[in-house]
Amino acid sequence: MAAARTGKRVVIKIGTGVLTRNSGGEIHHAMIARLSQAISDINAAGHEVIMVSSGAVGAGMSAFGFTQRPTETEMLQACAAAGQARLMHLYESQFSHHGLKVAQLLVTHEDLQDERRSSNVLATLNAILPHRQVIPIMNENDSVAVYELKVGDNDTLSSIVARLVKADMLILLTSVPGLTGPDAKSEDDIITHVDDIESVLSFVRDEKGALSVGGMASKLRAVEAAVTSGIETLIASGLRPEQLLELVEGRGVATRFSAKSVATS
């Protein structure tokens, strides 16, 4: 039975560095359990959640005995195909403990850039979201989309999805607690609030993990697109999933980027 929307519509992107333990792509089962619990809490509080989950290539590497991310496109696609199945099985298992089911949507950037195809994606999401016992989980269709594997990333995808569904909030979960400035003493010394994203673009040290595709520069490009469209956006630590509901409700530790006012006709 569909539930009336009473809270926020939130897109949560979960990075590879959160979902895997090491450069060999070992899936962090305990972390997936914690994330599922936290997202279930958001759902129970009356908010709608769309997950954009990375980690498919990393999750599939062990199926082929790889200890490092392969470089050949065909092998990356094979790892994505094997890993996507593993990830969804784990999500389905963990969410079932909270009385929830999952729905998988694999898309390419073309699916979201072409007006007719993007309207089909939106229609599917709008059909799922009122049924809050089902959590939609999205990812790029990396097993067939060569272009995305070369230059795409889920920061960009999550920003596009957030704009498509007119989300209230986009949360980018990464392995660091937020954006740090040039004078930061440690990675915990984060900027907590940004009103003008242009003022922080020069701070970026574009580092990324061995398995990830995007870095902080990619995240800020995604943030810029979202806030310009009127969507409050957060960069927060996925290693602290227990604070997710707090983040949605305006508390917690993160870098918050204010949404710009969007004129309505």
N, C-alpha and C positions, 0 to 999 in steps of 0.2 A: 504493500500500500504506500502511495506517495505521501511524503510528509511536507507540510508547508514550510517555506523558507522563513526562518526567524532570525538567523544570524548572518554572518559574513560569508561570502564566497571566496575561498582561499585556494590558491595554487601553491603547492609545496614541491620544490625541486630538491631532490636528494642526490648529492654528488657521489662519484665513485669512491673517493677517499673516505666517505662515511660508511659505505656498504662493504668494503673489503678491508682485510687485515694487513696486507703487504703487497709488494710488487708482483707477486705470483697470482694475485686475484682471488685469494682465499676468501670466501664469503663470510662475513661477520654475522653469524646466526644470532648471537645475543643482541646485537645492535638492531637487526631487523625486528626482533621481538619487542625491543624498547620503542622503536619507531611505530610499530603497529599499535602498541598500547597508547602512545601519545596521540596518534591520529584518531584512534577510537575515542579518546577523551574529547577531542575537538568535535568530532561527529556527535557525540552524546550531548555536548553543550549547545547544539542547534546550528552549527556551522556546516556549510557544504565544503567538501575537500576534493580537489583534483591533485593527484600525485603525478609528478614527472620524475621517473626513476632512472638514474644512470646505472652502470654496473654490469650491463649484459656481456660486454666483451671480457671484462675481468672475470665474471662468473663462469664464462665458458672456457677460459684458458686451461683450467685443470682437466677438463674433459679430453683435451688433446695433449696433455702432459707438458704444457708450456710453463716456464717459470718467469718469462718476460713477455711483455706485450709484443705480438708479432708485427711485422711491418708490411707484409704482403696483404693487399686488399682482400683477396679471396679468403685468406686465412682469418682475417679480422671478421669477415662476414660469417665464416663458419663458427667462430667463437661466439659471435653475437647470437646466432641461431640456437646454439646449445645453451648459452648462458641465459637467454631470455626465458626459456622453459624452466630452468632452475630457479630463477628469481621469482617467477610467477607462482611456482609451486610453494616456495617459502612464504611469500606474501599471503597466499590463500590459506596456508596452514596457520599462520600466526593470527590473521584477522578472524579466522573461524573461532578462536578462543574468546572473541568479543562479540560473537553473534553476527559478524559481518562477512560479506562476500566481496569478491573483486571482479572487475571487468577490465580487460586489457584492450588498449587502443594503440596500435603501431602506425605511425604516420611519417611522412617525409615532409620536407619544407614545401614541396610542390603541393601537397595536400592542403597546406595552410595558406599558400599564396594564391592559388587559383580560386576565384570567387565561388564557383559552383562546388568545387570539392571542399572548400573550407566551410561552406554552408552545410554540407553533409556531416562534417565532423562536429560542427556546432549542434546540429539537430540530434546527433547521437548523444553528445554530452548533456544536452538539455533533457533528453529522455531519461538518462541515468540519474542525474543529480537529485531530482525530487524523491527518489527511492533511496533514502539515506542508509539502508542496510547494505548498499552496494557502493564500493569505493572504486572510482575509475583510476586506472594506473596507465600513464602514457609513456612512450619512449619513441625515439626515432626508429624507423624500420631498418636498422643497420644491416640486416642480413641481405638486403637487396639494394639499399640506397648508397651507391658508391660516393656520390657527391657529399653526402652528410658525413660519411666516415672520414673524408679528407678534411673538410672545413667546418662542418657543423658541430654543435654542442648543445647540451640540454639546458644551459643557461638561456641561450637564444630561443630554444623551443618553448621553454616555460614562459618566457616573456610574451611570445606570440600567442600562446594558449590563453594566458591571463587577459590579454587584450581582446582575444576572440570572444571569450565568455563574459567579458566585462566584470572581471574579478574585483573584489574590494581590496585584496591584498595578495602580494606575491612574496613568498619566503624562499630564499636561496640558502639551502643548508650545505655547508662546506666543512672542511676539517679545521677551520680557524674561527674564532668567535666574532669576527667582524672585520671592518676595514681599519687599518692602522695608518697613522700619519707619519711624516718623515722624522719626527722627533720621538716616536714611540720607543719605550724602553724594552718592551716585550710584546709578543703577539696578543697578550691580554689587555694591552693599553690601546683600546680601540676608540674610534670616533663613534659616539653613541647616536648622534643626530646630524643629518645633512639636509639643509633646506635647498641648497643649490648644487646639483651634482657637478656642474662645471668647475666648481671650486676644489674638487677632490680628484679630478681625473689625472692630474699630474703626480699624485701620490703613489700611483700603481707600480708595484714591482711584480711583473707578470710571471710569477712562479706557478708551477703546476706539478702534480704528482706524476709518477711513472705511468699510471694507468689512465689518467684523466686527459680529456681533450681540451677543455677550456682552462683559463686562469682567471686572475682577478680582473684583468682588462676586459675579458669576455663578460664577466659578471657585471661590470660597470656599464658596458654597452647595453646589456639586457635591462639593467636598472633604468638607464636613461630612457629607453623606449617605453618602459612601463610607467614611470612617473610622469612622463610627458603626456601619457594617455589617461592620467588621473588615478593611477593605481599606487597606493602606498607599497613600498618594497623594502624588504629586510634582507640583510646578509647576516647569518647567524651560524653558530656551531651545531652541526648535526650530531656531534658527540655528546650533546646535552639535550636529547630529545624530550626529556621530561618537562622542559620549559616551553614546549610548543604552544600549549593552550595559553600560557601567560603571554607569549609573543602575540598571539592573535588578539588578546584582550588588552594590549598596549603596555605590557610590562616585560620583564625578562631582559636578558643581556643580548644585544645585537646592535648593528648599525642600521638605523631607520632612515630611510630616504622619503622625504615628504612628497606627496603627490601634488602635481601642479594642477591648478584649476583648469577645467576644460569647459569651454563655452558650450552650452546646449541650445539647440534651435527650438 
